[in-house]
Amino acid sequence: MIKKLLLSIATLFLIWQSYMLLQSIHKFEPNSWGSILFVAWIINLFITGIFAFSVFAFPTQKLLPKSYYRISDPRRLKRICNLMRMDLFRQMLLLTLWKSKKQRKKYFNGKKDGIPNLIEQSMKSEFGHLLPFVFICIVSVYLIAIGQNSVSLATILINIIGNLYPIYLQRHHRMRIQIIQKRQQPLKDRMN
């Protein structure tokens, strides 16, 4: 209960901070690529944080139908992930954020009984990146409309790395899980 309250407060704080930042962004006069990247990173951090905190506090992934999370064309997804070099992105995550085995075990304990939790965490993570990706794309269009083209470009690039790649990574995880689960079904169930 306290955790949900704190995460809700953090969400409201980031909503307010995002609003204040976007309200005053038209006054921003970039003097270097460093300042542009910093502002773009803050925009991504605030907006992504809004949804990340929400996902940890509430089962927001249930707002989308289960059919959204089902991978209907695994070959196409695999081609997209290969084109995006998802293997490099996954390796980068394992070297940084997900280096800790304790952190990874929160998602998957390595046992068959941990697969349902892995699927649920995957859906939560994807939802926690999907909405920010959409909102940040809208914000990027707004930035172009007010003449902040360089901030918009940097914001989109960070959004792709920080939100689009994780969306596809989670979809790739579930694709692999679906393949394993299908192989584990008895032959007569697979034929139906």
Number of C-alpha atoms within 10 A of each C-alpha: 7 8 10 14 11 13 20 18 14 16 21 15 15 20 17 14 16 18 14 11 16 15 10 9 15 13 10 13 10 14 8 9 12 10 14 21 20 15 20 23 19 16 23 25 18 21 23 23 20 24 22 22 20 21 21 17 18 13 13 15 20 12 8 11 9 10 8 9 18 14 16 11 9 17 11 11 17 17 11 14 17 12 9 13 12 18 12 11 15 15 12 13 13 14 11 10 10 14 13 11 10 11 11 14 12 12 17 18 15 11 7 8 10 14 17 13 14 21 20 16 19 23 26 22 22 24 26 25 26 18 17 24 22 14 15 23 17 12 19 24 17 15 20 14 12 13 12 20 15 17 25 25 18 20 25 23 16 19 26 16 12 18 26 18 20 23 21 20 21 22 24 20 13 22 21 15 16 16 11 11 11 13 11 10 11 9 10 7 8 10 7 5
